[in-house]
Amino acid sequence: MKKFNAKLLLFGEYGLMVGAMALAVPFSRFKGSLEFASEMAPENFKNSQLELDRFVSYFHHHQLNVNMNFPLRLEEIKKDLERGMYFNSDIPLQYGVGSSAALCAAIYEHYGNYQLDLKEVKDKKNLLSVLKNDFSVMEAYFHGQSSGFDPLVSFINRPVLLGSKQMDLPPAELKTPGYSVYLLDTEVKSPTAPLVRLFLDKMKNKSFEARFQNEFLPANDLAIQSLLTGETPELFKQLNVLSAFQAEHLQEMIPAHFRHVVNDMLVSGIPVKLLGSGGGGFLLAFVPEGATLTTKVRSLKVF
């Protein structure tokens, strides 16, 4: 069956929950697909089957298909699970690179009724929003709350820019003049839902909310605009704001053993920011030409 890439939320972490811009890209280093078990199936394929079975039961029990533009064929999924279907993926779990997003995209591709209603799909206005809504319903099972943005990126396999009123498709290949982007491995897994709850609790504090609205969100939006227009100096100016804000006000989202790495890199001119909800997994490092990453940290180049 079709493989779906991991995704990277370059900008918009937490901000997209309150109307900020967000930019996400597919990441082909990791991917996953629905398959049927064979002698070559990994040992943990039964865990994947169990999770899929729970997903179907949850969807059925809460009658979530009524919230879908294109409902899922749940009985067909159950029959295929009985035949040995599972999600074969090398996307790291709880690492911020979209393991649940790729799974939702795969389920929707093979069991979403949009496949049966192609004319209706073509007649839908703003199809990206329609798909995003369906993915929001699906991925909420994994995170408690979801924008649906991440599965959309995996599904269409294109960078997606989410604005306050609409979504757009930037160029498939983003240009990064004068710098490179790396993933830094914190070597710690972290679930999303508890961190989302923590952020929502923080937003109840008027002082934090004001600083987030007045400092973080403008820097987030300006960073996205600068990246897309190739204005590297302005991009790094805003990245420094984001990195410093997260180090001071969202430090719970940065593993304790990694905070000194973030601070040291920021001092050396390499801003580091959260990738998605943080808490562990990967962090994003923006490395100017001529600068070097510390060899003490495992890293993967994005572009």
Backbone as a ProteinNet text record, in pm:
[ID]
protein_1_A
[PRIMARY]
MKKFNAKLLLFGEYGLMVGAMALAVPFSRFKGSLEFASEMAPENFKNSQLELDRFVSYFHHHQLNVNMNFPLRLEEIKKDLERGMYFNSDIPLQYGVGSSAALCAAIYEHYGNYQLDLKEVKDKKNLLSVLKNDFSVMEAYFHGQSSGFDPLVSFINRPVLLGSKQMDLPPAELKTPGYSVYLLDTEVKSPTAPLVRLFLDKMKNKSFEARFQNEFLPANDLAIQSLLTGETPELFKQLNVLSAFQAEHLQEMIPAHFRHVVNDMLVSGIPVKLLGSGGGGFLLAFVPEGATLTTKVRSLKVF
[TERTIARY]
83.5	0	88.3	29.3	101.4	172.4	296.5	372.3	348.8	346.8	326.5	444.1	493.8	611.3	578.9	682.8	672.8	654.5	628.4	614.6	694.9	730.7	799.5	722.6	680.2	616.4	727.4	769.8	881.3	845.3	722.9	676.7	528.3	487.5	346.4	317.2	421.7	399.4	326.9	216.9	129.1	59.1	128.1	66	-52.9	-46.7	-157.9	-286.3	-275.4	-394.2	-468.6	-398.7	-461.6	-456.5	-454.4	-469.5	-342.3	-225.6	-100.8	-82.1	9.9	48.3	127.3	125.7	202.8	255.3	374.2	436.1	489.1	442.6	487.3	530.5	624.1	677	683.4	667.7	689.7	838.4	870.3	1009.3	1026.8	1090.9	1095.7	1195.6	1269.2	1364.3	1291.5	1168.9	1087.3	953.1	893.5	764.1	696.7	569.3	495.3	383.2	337	228	150	25.2	-55.8	-12.9	9.7	51.3	-15.5	-4.9	-56.5	60.8	45.8	155	199	328.4	388	499.7	576.3	687.3	792.7	791.3	890.1	837.9	717.7	659	740.6	755.8	830.5	759	835.3	779.6	666.8	672	573.4	449.1	428	313.5	181	178.3	54.5	19.5	121.6	94.4	27.1	72	11.1	-133.8	-157.5	-294	-384.6	-333.8	-412	-448	-353.5	-379.9	-483.5	-472.4	-570.7	-709.3	-715.1	-843.2	-905.1	-823.1	-872	-923.4	-850	-891.3	-1030	-1050	-1178.8	-1289.7	-1263.6	-1363.3	-1398.4	-1298.2	-1319.9	-1404.5	-1368.8	-1441.3	-1587.1	-1608.3	-1743.5	-1822.6	-1763.2	-1832.8	-1879.1	-1794	-1826.8	-1896.7	-1928.3	-2000.2	-1936.1	-1805	-1731	-1747	-1796.8	-1817.8	-1916.7	-2006.2	-2103.9	-2034.7	-1911.2	-1836.4	-1742.6	-1741.4	-1649.8	-1718.9	-1648	-1699.3	-1706.5	-1605.2	-1600.8	-1574.2	-1681	-1669	-1575.7	-1525.2	-1437.9	-1520.8	-1473.4	-1540.7	-1486.8	-1544.1	-1491	-1498.7	-1607.7	-1622.3	-1517	-1484.2	-1380.7	-1244.2	-1217.3	-1091.5	-1084.3	-1194.9	-1197	-1171.3	-1232	-1211.3	-1065.4	-1004.6	-864.1	-772	-809.6	-730.8	-732.2	-847.9	-859.1	-773.3	-747.2	-662.3	-514.5	-481.5	-341.5	-287	-373.7	-324.2	-263.9	-157.8	-95.8	-28.1	21	89.9	238.9	307.5	451.4	522.8	591.2	646.5	782.9	872.1	998.7	1000.4	882.1	871.9	882.3	978.9	993.4	866	824.2	704.7	735.9	640.7	652.2	780.7	809.2	930.8	902.7	774.1	739.1	748.7	757.9	771.4	650.7	541.7	416.2	389	418.5	384.5	233.2	158.3	11.9	-42.1	25.8	-18.6	-11.7	99.6	114.8	13.9	-13.7	-112.9	-251.6	-288.4	-419.4	-429.1	-320.6	-319.8	-338.5	-272.2	-284	-425	-485.2	-622.4	-719.2	-702.7	-793.2	-778.2	-655.1	-629.9	-701.2	-699.5	-751.2	-894.8	-941.3	-1074.4	-1162.5	-1119.4	-1202.6	-1298.5	-1420	-1520.1	-1498.1	-1397.7	-1366.4	-1328.2	-1277	-1241.3	-1365.1	-1480	-1603.5	-1684.1	-1646.5	-1723.5	-1633.4	-1563	-1465.1	-1528.8	-1651	-1716.8	-1745.3	-1790.9	-1820.4	-1692.8	-1581.9	-1454.9	-1421.1	-1438	-1406.4	-1498	-1621.2	-1716.8	-1696.2	-1620.1	-1597.9	-1511.5	-1555.7	-1474.5	-1370.5	-1251.6	-1141.7	-1120	-1081.3	-1065	-964.5	-859.9	-761.8	-827.5	-920.4	-990.3	-1080.5	-1141.5	-1226.3	-1143.7	-1028.9	-941.4	-888.2	-847.7	-794.3	-898.1	-1023.7	-1130	-1142.5	-1141.9	-1152.5	-1032.7	-913.9	-795	-795.6	-855.9	-868	-950.8	-1059.8	-1145.6	-1067.8	-993.3	-921.6	-806.9	-722.3	-600.7	-629	-745.3	-780.4	-778	-799.7	-791.7	-653.5	-549.2	-412.9	-366.9	-415.6	-362.6	-465	-590	-692.6	-746.7	-663	-701.7	-605.4	-655.2	-569.4	-625.4	-535.7	-576.5	-601.6	-548.2	-558.4	-454.2	-369.8	-270.4	-162.7	-111.3	-1.7	-40.6	-154.6	-193.2	-215.4	-263.7	-284.2	-152.8	-45.8	84.6	133.1	118.1	157.4	72.4	-55.5	-149.6	-120.3	-98.9	-76.9	72.3	158.7	303.6	357.6	314	358.4	372.9	463.5	461.9	325.4	277.7	148.9	167	117.2	118.1	-22.8	-37.7	-167.5	-172.5	-264	-283.2	-404	-435.7	-548.8	-682.4	-687.1	-813.8	-809.9	-691.4	-684.8	-553.9	-545.6	-423.7	-370.3	-239.4	-174.3	-66.5	-24.4	80.1	204.4	304.8	430.5	501.3	612.9	689	725.4	725.7	755.4	895.5	989.2	1126.4	1150.6	1162.8	1188.4	1337	1366.4	1505	1554.1	1679.4	1736.6	1873.8	1874.8	2003.1	2081.5	2204.3	2292.3	2278.4	2200	2186.5	2133	2143.9	2088.7	2001.7	1913.4	1823.8	1850.4	1864.9	1893.2	1792	1770.8	1698.8	1800.8	1779.1	1864.3	1790	1854.2	1791.6	1813.3	1704.4	1715.1	1723.3	1692.9	1695	1594.7	1487.1	1379.3	1246.8	1159.3	1025.9	934.3	830.8	739.3	601.4	496	360	313.7	225.2	180.1	73.7	-24.9	-142.7	-109.2	-21	8.2	68.7	149.9	212.7	111.7	17	-90	-171.8	-201.9	-276.1	-195.5	-63.9	22.1	19.9	27.8	24.9	-108.6	-217.7	-349.4	-362.8	-303.6	-302.8	-220.8	-107.7	-25.4	-102	-183	-256.3	-364.4	-396.9	-492	-427.7	-293.5	-220.3	-215.2	-273.1	-285.8	-149.9	-49.8	82.2	145.2	137.6	193.2	118.3	-13.3	-93.4	-55.4	-36.3	-1.6	134.3	231.2	364.5	362.3	284.7	275.1	212.5	107.6	39.4	125.5	198.6	270.2	414.8	473.3	612.9	627.1	570.1	590.5	518.5	390.3	312.9	363.8	394.4	448.9	580.8	668.9	795.9	773.5	677.9	644.3	601.1	509.5	456.1	562.5	642.4	748	856.5	885.1	984.9	937.9	810.4	756.8	766.5	723.8	727.8	871.2	965.1	1105.4	1163.4	1128.6	1177.3	1125.8	998	938.1	988.3	1029	1078.6	1230.4	1296.5	1441.9	1515.8	1450.9	1515.5	1583.6	1702.2	1771.7	1802.8	1854.3	1881.3	1756.7	1644.1	1520.2	1473.3	1491.1	1453.3	1528	1659.2	1738.1	1708	1672.2	1630.1	1508.4	1410.6	1288	1311.9	1398.9	1432.9	1494.2	1577.9	1637.8	1532	1429.9	1319.1	1245.3	1214	1141.7	1222.2	1350	1434.9	1446.6	1468.1	1481.3	1350.2	1237.9	1107.3	1082	1109.9	1085.5	1178.5	1304	1398.2	1354.8	1287.3	1246.4	1106.5	1011.5	870.6	810.8	879.3	829.6	936.7	1014	1126.9	1083.3	956.7	908.6	901	890.5	884	1022.7	1128.3	1265	1320.9	1363.1	1415.6	1523.7	1519.7	1611	1757.5	1792.9	1933	1976.3	1879.6	1910.5	1905.8	1865.5	1848.7	1980.4	2087.5	2217.4	2263.5	2225.3	2260.1	2191.6	2062.6	1985.8	2046.3	2078	2134.7	2272.4	2356.3	2491.4	2485.1	2395.5	2384	2332.2	2235.8	2181.7	2291.9	2375.4	2486.9	2585.2	2601.8	2696.3	2634.7	2512.5	2450.1	2367.6	2335.5	2252.5	2122.4	2015.4	1888.2	1828	1776.6	1712.5	1570.2	1476.2	1336.4	1266.7	1149.4	1070	1026	1012.3	951.6	819	709.7	581.4	571.7	518.8	492.4	616.6	724.5	846.2	836.3	906.7	907.1	1011	1064.3	1160.8	1165.5	1197	1201.4	1307.5	1272.2	1365.2	1339.9	1447.2	1439.4	1494.4	1461.3	1507.7	1621.7	1729.5	1841.9	1862.4	1873.4	1898.1	2043.8	2122.8	2268.1	2316.8	2369.1	2421	2544.6	2570.5	2691.8	2813.5	2905.9	3026	3019	2897.7	2880.9	2877	2911.1	2910.6	2834.5	2763.4	2691.3	2789.4	2758.5	2839.5	2829.8	2940.7	2942.2	2885.8	2853.8	2801.1	2652.3	2588.8	2445	2420.7	2338.9	2300.5	2209.2	2234	2155.8	2126.7	2021.5	1983.5	1959.6	2015.7	1994.9	1859.7	1785.4	1653	1671.2	1732.5	1767.7	1868.2
-118.9	0	125.8	237.8	363.6	399.9	450.4	494.8	643.4	681.1	821.2	870	987.3	1043.2	1101.5	1108.5	1183.9	1331.5	1412.9	1557.3	1632.1	1755.2	1843.2	1974.1	2010.3	2139.9	2240.8	2310.8	2404.1	2522	2572	2685.6	2667.9	2722	2718.5	2638.2	2577.9	2497	2579.5	2525.5	2588.2	2712.3	2790.7	2909.8	2880	2768	2737.8	2710.2	2682.4	2660.1	2791.1	2903.4	3032.9	3123.8	3063.4	3141.1	3188.9	3141.2	3183.6	3113.3	3165.2	3096.7	2971.5	2873.8	2751.2	2704.7	2646.3	2593.3	2454.2	2356.8	2218.4	2161.9	2068.7	2007.2	1856.4	1778.9	1633.8	1605.5	1493.3	1456.1	1310.2	1287.9	1154.5	1060.4	1110.4	1023.5	910.3	936.6	836.9	825.1	704.3	685.7	559.3	544.8	426.5	394.6	268.9	227.4	113.7	99	-14.9	-137	-247.7	-370.5	-489.9	-605.2	-728.6	-812.9	-868.9	-942.2	-1060.2	-1081.7	-1195.8	-1249	-1342.2	-1394.9	-1288.1	-1182	-1074.7	-962.5	-976	-870.1	-850.7	-726.6	-702.4	-765	-787.8	-854.8	-775.4	-641.7	-559.3	-530.9	-607	-575.8	-595.3	-684.9	-705.8	-584	-510.8	-386.7	-285	-279.9	-190.1	-230.9	-359.6	-407.9	-371.2	-387.2	-355.3	-207.7	-122.1	21.6	57	-4.3	20.1	-27.6	-141.5	-193	-97.6	-42.7	54.5	180.3	222.2	340.3	318.8	204.5	174.4	169	105	94.1	231.9	315.3	451.7	530.9	520.6	593.5	549.2	416.7	362.3	399.7	384.8	410.2	555.6	647.2	790.3	842.8	752.7	788.2	908.4	902.6	1016.6	1032.3	929.2	942.3	1053	1086	1192.2	1328.3	1337.7	1463.4	1470.7	1365.4	1358.1	1402.9	1478.1	1508.8	1382.1	1296.9	1168.8	1060.2	993.1	895.2	779.6	715.3	598.8	471.4	375.6	247.1	155.2	170.8	105.9	-46.2	-99.6	-245.2	-306	-232.8	-281.2	-283	-182.5	-180.3	-300.9	-327.3	-439.7	-572.2	-590.3	-714.1	-728.7	-617.5	-624.2	-647	-595	-623	-772.9	-835.1	-979.7	-1057.4	-997.5	-1059.8	-1031.9	-957	-933.5	-797.3	-700.1	-567.3	-497.7	-420.9	-339.9	-221	-126.3	-8.7	-30.4	-49.9	-73.9	60.1	103.5	238.7	242.5	326.9	353.3	494.2	558.7	692.7	680.1	746	734.4	778.6	698.4	731.1	836.8	928.9	1034.3	1115.2	1147.2	1221.2	1351	1382.1	1507.5	1508	1390.1	1385.3	1320.1	1304.4	1269	1122.4	1038	895.8	878.1	949.7	940.2	1008.7	1113.9	1184.9	1094.2	1022.8	931.6	818.5	770.2	663.8	712.6	832.2	887.7	906.1	952.9	971.3	838.3	733.6	601.8	545.7	558.9	511	584.9	715.4	797.1	762.6	738.5	704.5	575.9	476.4	344.5	320.1	394.5	366.2	490.2	602.2	722.3	723.2	764.2	759.4	862.4	946.3	1036.3	954.1	833.6	745.9	703.9	700.5	658.2	775.9	896.8	1015.9	1118.9	1076	1163.4	1288.7	1275.6	1394.1	1494.1	1442.5	1532.3	1599.9	1526.7	1585.6	1703.3	1683.2	1789.4	1909	1884	1992.9	2068.4	2011.3	2076.1	2201.1	2310.2	2430.9	2422.6	2471.1	2468.7	2327.2	2238.9	2097.7	2077.5	2160.8	2146.3	2158.9	2252.5	2270.5	2151.7	2096.6	1978.9	1861.7	1839.5	1730.8	1756.6	1878.9	1914.4	1887.8	1918	1893	1743.8	1661.3	1516.7	1463.2	1512.5	1466.2	1513.8	1627.7	1675.2	1578.8	1529.2	1432.2	1303.5	1259	1132.2	1139.7	1242	1245	1280.8	1335.5	1365.7	1239.3	1123.8	997.7	981.1	1024.2	1003.5	1112.7	1235.5	1348.7	1417	1375.7	1442.8	1565.5	1632	1749.4	1760.1	1791.7	1801	1902.9	1975.5	2069.3	1997.8	1875.7	1803.9	1846.1	1940.6	1998.3	1897.3	1824.5	1730.5	1617.6	1549.6	1444.3	1497.5	1622.1	1681.6	1689	1730.4	1742.2	1605.5	1503.9	1368.6	1320	1352.5	1302.5	1358.4	1489.9	1549.8	1555.6	1528.1	1522.9	1651.7	1763.1	1895.4	1985.6	2084.5	2185.9	2255.3	2287.2	2355.1	2473.6	2588.4	2709.7	2735.2	2738.6	2763.4	2907.7	2985.7	3123.7	3136.8	3258.7	3280	3251.2	3264.2	3247.5	3142.3	3100.1	3004.3	2927.1	2824.5	2747.1	2764.2	2763	2776.3	2669.7	2646.2	2549	2623.4	2639.8	2701.3	2611.5	2658	2572.7	2439.8	2334.9	2201.9	2195.2	2272.1	2276.2	2413.2	2417.8	2544.1	2578.9	2704.7	2748.4	2801.3	2768	2811.5	2874.8	2996.6	3060	3099.1	3048.2	3090.3	3013.1	2907.8	2830.4	2691.5	2603.3	2468.1	2442.7	2344.2	2308.7	2163.7	2140	2006.4	1967.2	1838	1782.9	1741.6	1782.9	1742.3	1638.2	1525.9	1414.9	1427.9	1450.8	1459.5	1321.1	1217.7	1077.8	1051.8	1130.4	1113.2	1116.2	1018.8	1020.3	1110	1164.2	1251.1	1249.4	1215	1221.4	1365.4	1388.3	1524.3	1576.3	1492.8	1538.9	1609.7	1555.5	1624.9	1763.5	1779.5	1908.2	2009.3	1962.9	2051.5	2101.4	2010.9	2052.4	2152.9	2129.8	2221.7	2360.2	2364.3	2493.5	2564.2	2491.4	2552.3	2605.8	2536.1	2586.5	2715.3	2719.5	2839.7	2959.3	2932.8	3040.9	3100.5	3032.6	3088.1	3197.2	3200.2	3305.8	3428.8	3538.9	3658.8	3713	3706	3757.3	3673.5	3540.5	3453.6	3472.1	3476.8	3492.7	3620.4	3728.8	3856.1	3848.3	3786.7	3775.1	3682.3	3574.8	3482.4	3553.5	3629.2	3700	3811.8	3882.3	4002.6	3978	3865.8	3837.9	3715.9	3603.4	3479.1	3478.7	3512.4	3500.9	3591.4	3719.9	3801.8	3746.7	3697.6	3641.8	3516.7	3434.9	3313	3347.3	3442.1	3476.3	3543.1	3630.7	3697.1	3598.6	3500.2	3398.5	3319.4	3282.1	3207.7	3290.4	3414.7	3502.1	3519.9	3533.8	3553	3428.4	3311.3	3187.4	3172.7	3201.2	3182.1	3283.2	3402.8	3505	3507.5	3419.6	3410.6	3522.8	3591.4	3700.3	3642.6	3589.7	3515.8	3598.9	3722.9	3801.4	3821.5	3851.9	3870.9	3739.8	3630.6	3499.7	3470.8	3491.5	3460.8	3558.1	3680.2	3775	3721.5	3672.5	3620.5	3484.7	3402.5	3274.6	3294.6	3397.1	3425.6	3462.7	3535.6	3570.5	3444.9	3358.2	3234.6	3144.6	3128.3	3041	3091.7	3222.4	3280.3	3270.6	3292.5	3283.8	3142.5	3044.3	2906	2863.9	2909	2874.2	2931.9	3048.3	3113.6	3074.9	3070	3056	2919	2839.4	2705.7	2601.4	2625.1	2536.3	2395.9	2380	2245.1	2159.3	2224.2	2152.9	2114.8	2157.5	2122.8	2028.6	1907.3	1815.1	1880	1856.1	1922.5	1903.3	1782.1	1754.9	1822.9	1881.9	1942	2094.5	2152.3	2298.2	2371.3	2314.1	2380.4	2376.7	2271.4	2262.4	2374.6	2394.1	2499.2	2635.6	2661.2	2791.1	2812.5	2709.7	2722.2	2749.3	2681.3	2701.6	2840.9	2887.9	3022.2	3126.8	3109	3201.4	3198	3079.6	3065.5	3099.1	3152.3	3196.3	3091.9	2981.8	2875.6	2867	2931.8	2923.7	2783.7	2736.2	2605.4	2626.5	2560.2	2575.4	2440.5	2443.3	2322.1	2273.4	2143.2	2081.8	2023.2	2089.3	2044.6	2075.4	1981.9	2008.2	2001.4	1939.1	1930.7	1824.7	1849.8	1754.7	1645.6	1633.5	1529.1	1518.3	1400	1381.2	1469.1	1528.6	1615.3	1761.8	1841.2	1986.3	2033.5	2155.9	2211.9	2309.1	2293	2385.6	2450.9	2583	2658.6	2703.9	2647.7	2662.6	2752	2871.6	2959.4	2899.1	2940.7	2897.3	2935.4	2842.4	2868.1	2822.3	2802.2	2752.7	2600.2	2537.8	2392	2346.5	2236.3	2176.1	2101.4	2097.3	2019.4	1871.5	1802.8	1659.9	1575.9	1640.9	1568.5	1536.1	1592.4	1574.9	1501.8	1398.9	1327.7	1418.2	1425.9	1517	1455.7	1507.6	1470.9	1598.7	1605.7	1725.1	1719.1	1830.5	1840.1	1896.9	2013	2074.1	2185.3
0	0	0	-26.5	-38.1	91	79.3	195.4	219.8	347.6	384.2	467.2	428.8	494.3	631	714.4	838.7	804	905.4	882.2	987.1	953.9	1047.2	1056.1	1174.2	1195.7	1222.2	1118.7	1132.2	1221.2	1204.1	1283.7	1315.6	1428.4	1465.4	1589.9	1650.5	1770.4	1876.2	1925.4	2023.8	1967.7	1888.4	1832.4	1743.3	1669.2	1578.9	1656	1787.7	1870.1	1898	1877.3	1905.2	1782.5	1663.3	1540.7	1474.4	1519.4	1455.8	1322.2	1242.2	1119.6	1154.1	1065.1	1085.4	950.8	953.8	832.6	862.6	786.9	805.1	670.8	676.7	554.1	572.9	464.6	474.8	490.7	554.6	579.8	540.2	426	366.4	433.6	533.2	604	676	721.4	789.5	717.8	718.3	652.7	703.6	670.9	714.1	616.3	619.3	531.3	595.6	556.4	599	519	588.7	522.8	590.7	526	585.1	632.3	751.1	814.9	729.4	728.6	660	749.3	698.2	776.2	803.9	722	738.3	827.3	881	963.1	1090.7	1137.5	1261.4	1381.1	1486.3	1603.9	1668.3	1656.1	1725.5	1641.6	1531.9	1445.9	1519.3	1617.3	1692.5	1777.4	1825	1897.7	1807	1682.1	1585.3	1558.6	1543.5	1521.9	1638.5	1760	1879	1882.2	1846.3	1845.3	1738.9	1623.1	1517.8	1558.6	1626.3	1673.7	1776.4	1864.6	1962.6	1893.1	1789.5	1713.5	1652.5	1588.5	1525.7	1630.5	1743.3	1849.6	1904.4	1923.1	1973.1	1874	1746.9	1642.2	1637.8	1647.8	1641.9	1766.6	1884.8	2010.7	2020.8	1978.7	1987.9	1862.8	1769.9	1647.2	1576.5	1562.8	1509.1	1358.2	1292.5	1148.1	1113.3	1206.2	1178.3	1169.4	1223.1	1217.7	1097.8	1016.2	902.9	774.4	692.5	558.8	475.4	491.3	422.2	525.8	574	682.9	647.9	752.9	735.9	726.8	648.4	636.9	747.3	866.8	986	978.1	925.6	918.4	825.8	721.8	629.6	698.6	781	856.1	949.6	1020	1115.3	1043.2	926.9	851.3	809.4	767.1	725.9	844.9	961.9	1082.2	1113.4	1092.9	1115.3	1015.6	900.4	798	820.7	928	961.3	924.6	896.2	860.6	981.7	957.2	1061.6	994.7	1074.9	1021	1035.8	924	922.8	907.5	1011.3	1012	1079.7	1027.1	1095.1	1154	1159.4	1217.6	1369.6	1431.1	1576.7	1649.5	1746	1823.7	1927.5	1948.3	2049.5	2031.9	1904.9	1873.1	1798.2	1777.1	1712.3	1562.3	1499.4	1354.1	1286.3	1359.6	1294.4	1273	1371.1	1355.7	1346.3	1429.5	1423.9	1299.4	1253.6	1132.7	1011	995.9	881.7	889.4	1010.5	1026.7	986	1029.8	992	840.9	780	635	563.3	613.4	551	564.5	681.3	702.1	609.7	601.1	519.2	371	328.4	188	148.4	236.6	200.7	246.9	347.1	402.2	415	359.4	362.3	245.2	267.6	161.4	51.7	68.4	-43	-166	-143.4	-254.7	-334.1	-265.3	-330.8	-383.6	-345.3	-381.4	-449	-553	-615.4	-673.8	-727.5	-782.4	-671.9	-556.8	-445	-394.8	-396.4	-356.4	-447.3	-576.9	-671.9	-654.4	-608.9	-591.4	-460.1	-369.3	-240.3	-259.4	-198.1	-200.2	-87.8	-119.1	-22	31	-57.9	-24.1	89	96.3	203.2	340.2	353	480.8	511.6	407.9	425.5	478.1	416.3	459.7	600.2	626.8	758.6	867.8	840.3	938.1	967.7	864.3	885.7	964.6	931.6	1003.3	1148.9	1174.4	1312.1	1395.9	1338.7	1408.2	1433.2	1334.4	1345.3	1446.1	1433.6	1514.6	1660.3	1688.2	1827.6	1912.9	1852.1	1926.2	1990.8	1919.9	1968.4	2064.6	2045.3	2122.4	2212.6	2206.8	2284.4	2214	2138	2058.9	1942.7	1824.1	1706.9	1608.6	1544.1	1439.8	1307.9	1294	1167.3	1066.3	1105.2	1014.8	976.5	1075.9	1050.2	954.7	977.5	883	741.2	730.9	598.9	522	591.2	526.4	478	562.2	520.7	404.2	407.8	307.8	168.6	159.4	27	-7.5	92.3	71.2	10.3	67.1	24.1	145.8	139.4	244.4	246.4	365	378.7	472.4	429.3	510.5	560	691.2	751.7	798.8	740.2	781.8	871.9	911	1001.2	933.5	799.6	729.9	619.8	578.4	469.2	473.4	390.4	375.1	233.6	222	92.3	78.7	-44.3	-73.4	-121	-33.4	-75.9	-176.9	-232.5	-324.6	-259.9	-340.8	-287.5	-229.3	-285.6	-235.8	-173.4	-41.6	26.4	15.5	-17	-28.9	106.3	138.7	266	239.5	185.6	151.7	276.7	285.5	393.7	523.6	526.4	649.6	618.6	716.6	707.6	829.7	818.7	929.2	967.9	1098.3	1150.2	1258.1	1271.4	1385.5	1490	1613.8	1725.6	1807.1	1831	1901.5	2052	2126.9	2272.4	2336	2256.5	2300.8	2414.1	2413.7	2511.7	2437.8	2464.1	2406.1	2488.5	2423.6	2496.9	2432.1	2506.5	2452.7	2438.5	2344.5	2313.7	2410.7	2442.1	2516.3	2647.7	2734.2	2860.7	2840.7	2736.8	2710.9	2658.3	2578.6	2532	2650.7	2743.8	2863.7	2945.2	2956.2	3029.4	2965.8	2832.9	2764	2786.9	2776.7	2797.6	2939.8	3036.3	3174	3183.3	3113.5	3114.1	3056.4	2953.9	2889.3	2979.3	3088.6	3185.2	3269.9	3269	3338.7	3248.3	3293	3209.4	3165.2	3253.9	3219.5	3108.8	3123	3019.2	2887.8	2894.5	2772.7	2698.3	2773.1	2709.9	2641.4	2708.5	2649.2	2528.6	2536.9	2423.7	2303.7	2328.1	2219.7	2161.7	2247.4	2203.2	2162.5	2206.1	2173.5	2082.6	2126	2053.3	1918.4	1918.6	1794.2	1682.4	1708.8	1598.7	1544.5	1635.4	1590.1	1506.9	1547	1472.1	1329.9	1317.6	1185.5	1097.7	1157.3	1080.2	1037.3	1120.8	1084.2	962.7	962	847.4	719.9	728.7	611	561.8	654.4	616.7	552.5	604.3	544.5	401.8	381.8	249.7	147.3	193.4	100.6	91.3	167.9	160.7	230.4	324.9	399	523.5	503.5	609.2	733	721.8	843.5	929.7	866.5	942.1	1002.8	930.5	983.2	1112.4	1113	1232.6	1346.2	1313.3	1417.2	1490	1416	1477	1543.3	1485.5	1547.7	1685.7	1698.7	1828.9	1931.3	1887.9	1977.7	2021.3	1926	1956.4	2049.1	2018.2	2098.2	2241.3	2257.6	2391	2468.1	2399.9	2466.1	2516.6	2433.4	2473.6	2587.1	2582.6	2689	2822.7	2819.7	2944.5	2988.7	2895.2	2932.2	2901.1	2819	2786.5	2817	2920.2	2947.2	2985	3032.5	3062.5	2936.5	2820	2693.1	2640.4	2710.2	2671.6	2778.1	2742.2	2843.2	2927.8	3057.4	3151	3111.8	3067.1	3034	2905.1	2832.2	2703.1	2706.4	2818.3	2823.4	2807.5	2862.6	2847.8	2702.5	2628.8	2486.5	2409.7	2439	2372.6	2402.1	2527.9	2565.9	2504.3	2506.6	2449.2	2299.2	2230.2	2085.4	2053.1	2133.5	2110.4	2126.6	2227.1	2250	2133	2072.7	1960.7	1825.6	1826.5	1701.6	1631.1	1699.9	1642	1721.4	1673.3	1746.4	1736.6	1849.5	1857.7	1906	1841.5	1880.2	1887.9	1950	1961.3	1824.5	1813.1	1695.3	1742.7	1710	1762.6	1911	1988.5	2130	2216.7	2167.5	2246.5	2355.2	2466.1	2576.1	2560.6	2441.7	2407.8	2256.9	2207.2	2062.7	1998.6	1883.1	1812.6	1843.7	1838.3	1837.1	1703.1	1663.1	1536.4	1560.8	1487.5	1494.5	1358.7	1357.6	1235.2	1238.6	1147.8	1154.1	1039.2	1070.9	964.9	899.1	775.1	706.8	789.7	804.3	880.4	1023.9	1074.6	1211.7	1209.5	1319.7	1327.6	1449.9	1434.3	1545.7	1636.5	1764.1	1855.1	1821.3	1827.9	1796.1	1910.5	2022.1	2137.4	2121.3	2017.7	1996.3	1865	1867.8	1745.5	1664	1533.5	1449.7	1313.5	1250.9	1113.5	1035.8	916	833.9	766.2	772.7	707.6	567.3	556.7	427.9	453
[MASK]
+++++++++++++++++++++++++++++++++++++++++++++++++++++++++++++++++++++++++++++++++++++++++++++++++++++++++++++++++++++++++++++++++++++++++++++++++++++++++++++++++++++++++++++++++++++++++++++++++++++++++++++++++++++++++++++++++++++++++++++++++++++++++++++++++++++++++++++++++++++++++++++++++++++++++++++++

